[in-house]
């Protein structure tokens, strides 16, 4: 296998799917992983029909045995995009459901840990020293807001994992990149957070002329991973122009 290979978790929708398209266009063989088989197989077929190399593999990043088996069957890995994650609920600390916190931590932090540990040997032997770990965190991991404690705690964990891994790998041929998006409007993020309540999900973006799109973030990821191997984008925060911070957003009207 001579084609650069990128493994993308959570590739069934949103930023994961958009990044798969971006990296495929950049010449990577993309390995699409997610729990929803129909979604990733459909995307793999789309990319293959467009002349790209793409394969789909059903995978739950919280299942360590499954992650290890996946890694053992992979012939090459040059880029790992740790995208799988998400938010559940907006309850205050006093009333938050510990089960929601546990699920967010398992996916956003332990999922990143599982995938990174399993694929580091392959990344470290990437030809040309191009091994790259990308962690998709969030601006929530750098500054919290009311109702966001559980998600902010999980994404802060992902941020610290990336920061520490970069220190520990210093001198080795593996880059560690953290991309921290602010407000991104995708088809599922807010809807999942509000447990399917479309009205509440839509209200998050109400009056915001141009929140980021999945493609905006994918473009950022694609740019970061295609820099020369000696260039490490430690942390890239990307927000829409209308968002100055997690708590200050310009809304029309």
C-alpha positions in Angstrom: 0.0 0.0 0.0 1.7 3.2 -1.2 -1.2 5.7 -1.0 -1.3 7.9 2.1 -4.1 6.6 4.3 -6.4 8.7 6.6 -8.6 7.1 9.2 -11.6 9.2 10.1 -13.8 8.4 13.1 -17.4 9.6 13.2 -17.4 9.7 9.4 -21.1 9.0 9.0 -22.2 12.7 9.0 -21.3 16.3 9.6 -17.6 17.2 10.0 -16.5 13.6 9.7 -18.1 13.1 6.3 -17.1 16.5 5.0 -13.4 15.8 6.0 -13.5 12.4 4.3 -14.5 14.2 1.1 -11.8 16.8 1.7 -9.0 14.3 2.3 -10.1 12.1 -0.6 -9.8 15.1 -2.9 -6.3 15.7 -1.5 -5.3 12.3 -2.6 -5.7 10.2 0.6 -7.1 6.8 0.8 -9.8 7.3 3.4 -10.9 4.7 5.9 -14.4 5.7 7.1 -15.4 4.5 10.6 -18.6 5.0 12.5 -21.4 3.0 14.1 -23.9 3.5 11.3 -23.0 1.1 8.5 -25.4 2.4 5.9 -24.1 5.9 6.2 -20.4 5.2 5.8 -21.0 2.6 3.1 -23.0 5.1 1.1 -20.2 7.7 1.5 -17.5 5.2 0.5 -19.5 4.3 -2.6 -19.9 8.0 -3.4 -16.1 8.6 -3.1 -15.2 5.4 -5.0 -17.5 6.4 -7.9 -15.8 9.8 -8.0 -12.5 8.0 -8.5 -11.1 8.1 -5.0 -10.0 5.3 -2.7 -12.4 4.8 0.2 -13.4 1.9 2.5 -16.0 1.7 5.2 -15.5 0.0 8.6 -18.2 -0.2 11.3 -16.5 0.8 14.5 -17.5 2.0 18.0 -14.5 4.0 19.4 -15.6 3.3 22.9 -15.1 -0.5 22.4 -11.4 -1.1 22.9 -11.4 -4.7 21.7 -13.1 -3.6 18.5 -10.6 -0.7 18.1 -7.6 -3.1 18.6 -9.0 -5.5 16.0 -9.5 -2.7 13.5 -6.0 -1.4 14.0 -4.6 -4.9 13.6 -6.3 -5.2 10.2 -5.0 -1.9 8.9 -2.0 -2.0 6.6 -1.1 1.7 6.9 -2.1 4.9 8.7 -0.7 8.3 8.0 -3.4 10.5 9.5 -5.8 9.8 12.3 -8.7 12.2 12.5 -10.3 11.8 16.0 -13.7 13.3 15.1 -16.2 11.1 16.9 -17.8 12.9 19.8 -20.8 15.0 20.6 -22.8 16.7 23.4 -25.7 15.5 25.4 -28.0 17.9 27.3 -27.7 21.4 28.7 -28.6 20.8 32.3 -26.8 22.8 35.0 -24.3 21.1 37.2 -26.8 20.8 40.0 -29.2 18.7 37.9 -27.1 17.1 35.2 -27.4 13.4 34.6 -24.2 11.6 35.4 -25.0 9.1 32.6 -24.8 11.9 30.1 -21.4 13.0 31.4 -20.1 9.5 31.4 -21.2 9.0 27.7 -19.7 12.2 26.6 -16.4 11.4 28.4 -16.3 7.9 26.9 -16.7 9.1 23.3 -14.9 12.5 23.4 -12.0 11.4 25.5 -11.6 7.6 25.9 -12.6 7.1 22.2 -9.7 9.4 21.3 -7.4 7.5 23.7 -8.4 4.1 22.3 -7.9 5.1 18.6 -4.6 7.0 19.3 -3.0 4.2 21.3 -4.0 1.6 18.8 -2.7 3.5 15.7 0.4 5.2 17.1 2.7 2.4 16.0 1.5 2.7 12.4 1.6 6.5 12.6 5.1 6.5 13.9 6.2 4.4 10.8 4.4 6.5 8.2 6.8 6.9 5.2 8.5 10.3 5.2 7.6 10.9 8.8 4.1 12.2 8.0 2.3 10.5 10.9 -0.4 13.0 12.1 -2.9 12.7 14.9 -5.7 15.2 14.7 -8.0 15.8 17.7 -11.2 17.6 17.1 -11.9 19.4 20.3 -14.1 22.5 20.7 -13.9 26.1 21.9 -16.0 24.5 24.8 -12.7 22.8 25.9 -11.1 26.2 26.3 -13.8 28.2 28.0 -17.1 27.0 29.5 -20.6 28.5 29.5 -23.8 27.9 31.5 -25.4 24.6 30.7 -22.3 23.4 29.0 -20.3 21.9 31.9 -20.4 18.3 30.9 -19.5 18.9 27.3 -16.9 21.4 28.2 -15.3 19.0 30.7 -15.1 16.3 28.1 -13.7 18.5 25.4 -11.2 20.0 27.9 -10.1 16.4 28.5 -9.6 16.0 24.7 -7.6 19.2 24.6 -5.4 18.1 27.5 -4.9 14.7 25.9 -3.6 16.3 22.7 -1.4 18.8 24.5 0.2 16.1 26.7 0.6 13.7 23.8 2.5 16.4 21.8 4.9 16.8 24.7 5.4 13.0 25.0 6.0 12.5 21.3 8.5 15.4 21.0 11.4 14.1 18.9 9.3 11.4 17.2 8.0 11.6 13.6 4.3 12.2 14.6 2.5 15.5 14.7 -0.4 16.2 17.1 -2.9 18.8 15.8 -5.9 20.1 17.7 -8.7 21.8 15.8 -11.2 23.6 18.1 -14.3 24.8 16.3 -16.8 27.2 17.7 -20.4 27.4 16.4 -20.8 24.9 13.6 -24.2 24.1 12.1 -24.5 20.5 11.1 -27.5 18.3 10.6 -27.1 16.4 13.9 -25.0 18.1 16.6 -27.6 20.3 18.2 -30.4 17.9 17.5 -28.6 15.2 19.4 -27.8 17.5 22.2 -31.4 18.4 22.6 -32.6 14.8 22.2 -34.4 15.3 19.0 -36.1 18.6 19.8 -35.9 20.4 16.5 -37.2 23.7 17.8 -34.5 23.9 20.6 -31.8 22.8 18.1 -32.8 25.5 15.6 -32.8 28.2 18.3 -29.1 27.7 18.9 -28.4 29.2 15.4 -31.4 31.7 15.4 -30.4 35.0 13.9 -26.8 34.0 13.2 -26.3 34.8 9.5 -23.5 32.4 8.8 -22.5 29.9 11.4 -19.6 27.6 10.3 -20.5 24.6 8.2 -19.0 21.1 8.3 -17.2 22.0 5.1 -15.5 25.0 6.7 -14.1 22.8 9.4 -13.1 20.1 7.0 -11.2 22.7 4.9 -9.3 23.7 8.1 -8.4 20.0 8.8 -7.4 19.5 5.3 -5.1 22.5 5.3 -3.5 21.5 8.6 -2.7 17.9 7.7 -1.3 18.8 4.3 1.4 21.2 5.6 5.0 19.9 5.2 5.7 17.2 7.9 8.0 19.5 9.9 5.1 22.0 10.3 2.9 21.3 13.3 -0.3 23.3 13.8 -0.5 22.8 17.6 -3.9 24.5 18.1 -6.2 26.1 15.6 -9.4 27.8 16.9 -12.0 28.5 14.2 -15.2 30.4 14.7 -17.7 32.2 12.5 -17.2 35.9 12.3 -20.5 36.4 14.3 -19.1 34.6 17.3 -16.5 36.5 19.4 -16.6 34.0 22.3 -18.6 31.1 23.6 -21.0 33.5 25.2 -21.0 36.5 22.7 -22.7 35.9 19.4 -24.1 38.5 17.1 -27.7 37.7 16.1 -29.6 39.6 13.5 -32.8 41.2 14.7 
